Amino acid sequence: MLSEVLLVSAPGKVILHGEHAVVHGKVALAVALNLRTFLRLQPHSNGKVGLNLPNIGIKQAWDMARLQLLDTSFLEQGDVTAPTPEQVGKLKEVAGLREDCADDHERLAVLAFLYLYLSICRKQRALPSLDITVWSELPPGAGLGSSAAYSVCLAAALLAACKEIPNPLKDGEPTSRWTSEDLELINKWAFQGEQVIHGNPSGVDNAVSTWGGALRYQQGKISSLKSKQELISSCVPGDTVPGTRGIKMNLGHSFGPPALKILLTNTKVPRSTKALVAGVRKRLLKFPEIVGPLLASIEAVALECERVLGEMAVALAPEHYLVLEELIDMNQHHLNALGVGHASLDRLCQVTMAHGLHSKLTGGGGGGCAITLLRPDLERPEVEATKQALTGCGFDCWETSIGAPGVSVHSATSLDAAVQQALDGL
């Protein structure tokens, strides 16, 4: 069992291009968002395991002696299978939750922790006594992969604590990342955490949070943009990578051009992704010769963006940003034509366009979040004026970047004071 404090972080995710079209078999590009979730694991010998989630007001502890006496054989399973309803029911008992309790975010976060802790640590001679605190820059429920980043952080920290994977951080290093082989194991367990929370996730969010950079997703296949193969090199034809619900993957450390600076804006308009997806399907059935080409065109935007990002990774030129801006504008118009726009998103695009910037919705639409590309040549006052105008509309706005590193381990001195204070509960 690990003896020192472990500090881990993982990014959120945004869909750069391809939302809604991906439901109909088209390509989508998902990128790691550098709003991160941070985890601190503190080993101790007080006979308890504690979970502290300050973002959602959860602070719980379990007696180790009681957990040690539990029959955890219900966690026995094959290589990768979804947690069964019976397993989740038993976890609710362990957590002190009623079997029929509502599965809200807070309870599901606790269940995912217990599932990963008991599943990963049960091979130890004795369950480890530890405290885990998780704090996130990501707003929950905004379609930005907050639950996946949480599951990835938990999986990485618990695997490292139980010596299932090494701690890659060397003395004097501010931050480090795991090998591709270790990332595969982290992703496998993170996906199981996601299944506890969401039931039937695609596997994209946890893959982006694990590997970082930019990933391509189409019809159950996830691959890094740098590669044209369909299968990870260690798999034989027909194999799938653990943690992806049968999704074929080709990852390794995902490539990235220089991280693209963006504004991420949350309109705070609630929406039902399920209803929006159903609306697009209905429109496609009603106007197949109109909506079909729209979906094909959205895919063409994603493919062109993939090509440009590939060029930017080799030799960056100012005209690349102009192309990215055009693609953003075209995709936003296409998404409006699909019926997934909203007056709040129209307002957001008008505000940023008045400052010479280009925006599109990300995710389900109908409100929710949007991204605005920030060119490298932008003057600081222009960026600040845009942020002020967006917050003046009642929106939440973050200046951040996409194409961020995946799950990482940090030295204590490398973390911002604000993150340290949040993990300390200040």
N, C-alpha and C positions, 0 to 999 in steps of 0.2 A: 504493500500500500504506500502511496506517495506520502512523503512527510512534509513537503513544503507547500505553500500557497500556490494555487494555479490560477492564472488569469487568461481567459479565452474570449475571443470576440468572433462574431459572424455577421455578414451583411444581410440586408433585406434584398428585395428584387423589384424591378419594374419590367413590364413588357414594353420594349422599344417599338416594335412593329408586329402586326399580325394578330392582335386581339380580335376576337369573334371569327375571323377567317380560319383560325386554328381549329375551331370546333368542327369545321367542314373539311378538314384534312389538309389545310394549307400550312405553310411554314410560319412559325412565329420566332422572334428573337427576344430572349429574356436576358437581362443584364443585372449584374450585382449592383445594388444601391449602397453607397457609402454612408448610410445611416445604419448604425450597427447596434447589435445586442451584445452586452458584456456580461460575463459570468466570472464570479470569484468563488473558488472552492477552497475551503479552509479545513484541513484535517484536524481533528482533536480527539480527546479521550474522555469526553464527558458522558459517553454512553447514549448519545442521541444523534439523530440525523435531522438537520433543519433545512427548511426551504423558505427563503425570503424573496418575495416578488414586490418590491416597492411601487412599481407602476400601477399595480392593481390591488394593492393593500393586503397582500397575503403574507402571513408569517406563521408557519406551522412547524411543529417538531414531533418526531415519533421516537418512542423508547426503543433502543436497539435490542434489548432483551426480548421485548414483545415481537419485534420483527424477526429476530433470530429463530423464534419458536414457530413462526408461520410455516405452514406447508406450502412451499413455493413450487411444488411439482406442477401446479397449474400453468406455470410459465414454460414448461418443457415444450419444445416445438421443433419443427424442422428448420432448415437453413433460414428461410425467410417466409414467414406467413403472417398475415394480418392478425393483430390481436383479436381474439374471438369475443363475442358478447359475454360469454361465461368468464373469461379472464378479466374483462372490464368490470363486470359485476363484483368479482372477488376483490379487485383493486379498490372499488368504492367502499367495501367493507373495511379494508386495511386503512383507507384514508378517513374512515369515520363518516362516510357519506351514505345516505339512504340509497337503496337500489333504484328507487323511482325518482331520485332527485333530478332537477333540471340540469342538462348538460351545458351550463353557461361557460364562458371563457375561463373564469377563475377555477371552477372545479376541474375542467378539462386540463388546465395547466398542471394542477396537482396530480391528476391521474397519470399524465404523460411522464412527470418526474418519477413517480413511484414505479411505473412500469419499467422505465429505463434503469433506474437505480437497482431494483430487485433483479431484473433480467441480466444486467451487465455484471453486477457485483456478487451474484449468488454463487459464482465459482470460487470466491475467496473462502479461506478457512473460516473467517468470521466476517460478517457484514461490516464495512468500515463506518466509523463514527466521523461525521463531517457536517459542515455547514455550507450551503450553497446559496449565494445571492445572485439574482439575475436582474439587470436593469437595461432598459432599451431606449434608444433614440427614436425607434419606429412607433408611430401611432398604431394601436391595435385595430383590427377590423377595417383597415383601409385598403386591403388588397396588395400590401407591400411585403408580404412574406414574413410577418412578425412571428407567427407560430413556428415556421420552419427555422428561422434563425435561433429561436429558443431551443428547439429540439436538437439542432446541430451543435449548439454550445453545450447542452447537457450531454449529448453523446460523446463529444470530443473530451470533455473534462472527466467524465466517469471512466471512459476507456483508458485515459492516461493515468488517472488515479489508481486504477486496478492493474496497471502495467500491461494491459492488453495491447497498447501502442506506446511507443516511447514519447517522452517530452522532448521535442526537437530543439528547444531553446538552449543555446549555449551561453556560458558565462560572458557577460558583457554585451550580449546582443539585445537590442530593444524589442525585436519581434521575430517570429519564425513561423514556418508552415510545415505541415506534415508531408510525407511522401505520397505519391499517387496511391500506393497500396493501402496506406493508413487512411487516406481520404475515402477510399471505397468502403472501408469498414465503418468509418464515421457516418457516411451517407446511408449505409444500410440501416444502422440503428436510428438515425434521425428520421428516416422514412417511417419506421415503426412508431416513433413518437408522434409523427404527423397523422398516422392512421388512428391512434388513440384520440387525437383532437378532431380530425376531420372525417374519419371513416373511410373515405375513398379518394384520397388526393392523387394528383397526376404524377407526383414525384419531381416536377420541375422546380418548385420553390426550394426544396431541400438540396437539390443538385446545384442550383445557382449559389445558394448560401455556402455549400461545402467547397465547391471549386472556384467560385468567383468568376470575374471576367464576363464573357458573353457566351451564351449557349443558344443553339438552334433546337427547336422542338417541332416535330411533325409526326403525327399518327403514331404516337407511342415511342418514337426514337428521339433520344437526346444526344447531341454531339457538340463538341467545342467547334468554334467557327474556323479554327486553323486546319481542320482535317476534313477530308472528303470520304473517309471510310465510314462504314456504318457500325462496326463493332469494335469494341475496345480490344487492343492487341492481345490481351491475355485470354480472351474468350474464343472458343471454337464456334463455327457457324451454328446459330440457333441458341447459343448461350445468352443469358441475360445477367446484368450486373445486379447484385443484391441491393435492395432498397429502392427498387424502381417499379414494382408491381408489373414485372414482365416487360419493362421498357428496355429496349436495346440502347446501349450507351457507348459513346466513344469520347472519353474525357481526358484524363490526365490533368495537368495544370492548364486551365483554360487560358486561351490567348487574350490579349487585349491591346488595342491601340492605346495611346496616352489616354488616361482616364478623362472622359468627357465631362466638363463642368455643366451642371444644370441647376435650374430652380425646380424644386418639387413643390407643387401647390395642392393643398387639400381644400376642395370647395366646401367640405363638411356637409354636402347634400347627401343624405342616405339614399341607397339604391339597392335593388335586388338583382344581383348578377343573373340569377336563374330566370327572372322575368325578362331581362334584357336579351339573354341568349334565345329564349323562346320567341321573343318578338322578331329577331333576325330570321329565325327559322320560318316563321309565319310569312314574313315578307318574301323570303326566297321561294316559298311554295306558291305565293300569289303572283310574283313577278320573276320567274326563273331566268328569263333572258336579259333582265336588267340587273338583278342582284348577283347572279352567277358571275358575270364579268366583273362586277365590283369586288367580289371576293378574290377573283383571280388577280385583279389589279392590286389589291392590298398585299397579296403574296409577292407580286412583282416588286412592290416597294420594299418589302422585307429582304428580298434577294439582292436588290440593288444596294440597299444599306449594308448588307453583309459584304458585298464586293468592295464598297468604299471603305468599310472598317478594315478589311484585309489590306487594302492599299495603305491606309493610315498607319498600320502596324509596321509597314516596311519603310515608308518615306512620307512624312506628314507635310501637307501643303495647304495653304489658306483656302484654296478652292474646294477642298474636301468639305469644309464646314458649310459652304454655300450649297453644295449638293444635299448635305444632311438636312439643311433648313427647308429646301424645296420638298424633300421627301416627307418631312414632318407636316408641311402644309397640305400636300396631296392626301396623305393618309387621314388627316383630321377631316377633310371634306368628304372622303369616302365613308368614314365612320358616321358622320352626320347623315349621309345618304342612306346608311343602313338603319337609321333611326335610334342610334344609341348616344346621340348628343344630348345637351341640356343647356338651358339658358345661362346657367352659372358657368359652364365651360365656354360658351360663346363670349360671355363677358370677359372671362380670363384671357381668351385669345385676342380679344380687342385691346385689352390693357397692355399685354406684352407687345403686340404689333405696333402700338403707338410709341413704344420704345425701341422699335426696330428688331424685336425678338420674335421667335417662332415657337409655337406651343401645340401640343396635341394631348388628348386624353390618354391615360394609360390604365389598362385593366378593363373593367366591365363598362365604364361610361355611365351615362345617366346621372352625372354628378361625380362624386368620388375625386380622384386625383388626376393631375396633369403634369407633364414635364415641359420645361422650356430650355432650349439649348443656349448655353452661354459661350459665345466665340472667345478665343484667347485674346483678341484685340479689344475687347470691351473695356471701356474706362470704368473705374470703380464707382464714380458717382451715378453712372447710368444703371448699374446693377442695383445700387441702393435705392434709387428712385423707383425702379420697377418693383422691388420687394415692398416698398412702402405703399405703392399704388395697389398691389395685390392684397396686402393686409388691410388696406383701407376699404376693400370690398367685403371684408369679413372673413377672408380666407386665411388659412395657416400656410406659411411659406418657409421652406428651408433651402439654403444654398448648400449644395452638396455635389457629388459626382457619381457617375455610373462607370461600370467596368472595374469595380473595386476588387481588392483581394478577397479570397474566400476565407474560411475559418482559419484563425491565426491564434498563436499563443504569445503572450506579452510579458515583459518585465514590468514590475510595479512602477518604475520611474518613467516608462514610456507612455503611460496613460495620462490624459489630460486631468487637471485638477478637478474639473467638473465631473468627470466619470468616476474618479476616486471618491469624491464626496457622495455621489449617488450610490455607489456600492457600500459606502459606510453608513448610508441612511441619513445623511445630513441635508 
